[in-house]
């Protein structure tokens, strides 16, 4: 089963091995026709979103905990 993480207009899809497989800008590409995962300008976004995903998985929560 693949997983996905949404942050604002962005959607990161992780494959069955829990590795980033697709990145979509839902605001500008609502049909998810342009996968930006290999776009050099999105490297940091993919890393940050993957880390958020891993934090959620480790915490066993469904969302990132908000800090005060």
C-alpha positions as a Python dict, from the first residue, in 0.01 Angstrom:
ca = {
    (1, 'X'): (0, 0, 0),
    (2, 'X'): (133, 343, -90),
    (3, 'X'): (101, 640, 145),
    (4, 'X'): (66, 1011, 83),
    (5, 'X'): (142, 1324, 281),
    (6, 'X'): (-30, 1655, 209),
    (7, 'X'): (123, 1989, 305),
    (8, 'X'): (-68, 2287, 175),
    (9, 'X'): (-81, 2260, -203),
    (10, 'X'): (175, 1977, -212),
    (11, 'X'): (122, 1600, -213),
    (12, 'X'): (409, 1356, -161),
    (13, 'X'): (337, 995, -253),
    (14, 'X'): (551, 720, -102),
    (15, 'X'): (562, 379, -268),
    (16, 'X'): (515, 40, -106),
    (17, 'X'): (878, 50, 16),
    (18, 'X'): (803, 385, 188),
    (19, 'X'): (1028, 575, -53),
    (20, 'X'): (926, 904, -219),
    (21, 'X'): (778, 820, -559),
    (22, 'X'): (583, 1128, -665),
    (23, 'X'): (541, 1494, -579),
    (24, 'X'): (248, 1697, -705),
    (25, 'X'): (163, 2066, -687),
    (26, 'X'): (-213, 2030, -648),
    (27, 'X'): (-279, 2401, -687),
    (28, 'X'): (-123, 2415, -1034),
    (29, 'X'): (-178, 2051, -1132),
    (30, 'X'): (-501, 1924, -972),
    (31, 'X'): (-512, 1619, -1203),
    (32, 'X'): (-167, 1506, -1083),
    (33, 'X'): (-37, 1479, -1439),
    (34, 'X'): (310, 1624, -1372),
    (35, 'X'): (528, 1434, -1124),
    (36, 'X'): (787, 1678, -981),
    (37, 'X'): (985, 1419, -780),
    (38, 'X'): (1294, 1456, -1003),
    (39, 'X'): (1269, 1836, -1036),
    (40, 'X'): (1596, 1979, -902),
    (41, 'X'): (1407, 2273, -753),
    (42, 'X'): (1201, 2043, -531),
    (43, 'X'): (1480, 1844, -362),
    (44, 'X'): (1453, 2025, -28),
    (45, 'X'): (1073, 2009, -30),
    (46, 'X'): (1083, 1632, -89),
    (47, 'X'): (1337, 1588, 193),
    (48, 'X'): (1134, 1800, 435),
    (49, 'X'): (806, 1629, 351),
    (50, 'X'): (964, 1286, 375),
    (51, 'X'): (1099, 1377, 720),
    (52, 'X'): (752, 1495, 827),
    (53, 'X'): (609, 1165, 705),
    (54, 'X'): (873, 967, 897),
    (55, 'X'): (805, 1171, 1213),
    (56, 'X'): (434, 1093, 1186),
    (57, 'X'): (502, 722, 1131),
    (58, 'X'): (740, 707, 1427),
    (59, 'X'): (498, 890, 1656),
    (60, 'X'): (209, 661, 1554),
    (61, 'X'): (-3, 975, 1508),
    (62, 'X'): (-202, 1063, 1196),
    (63, 'X'): (-74, 1422, 1191),
    (64, 'X'): (227, 1618, 1307),
    (65, 'X'): (195, 1735, 1667),
    (66, 'X'): (169, 2113, 1698),
    (67, 'X'): (421, 2284, 1922),
    (68, 'X'): (315, 2572, 2151),
}
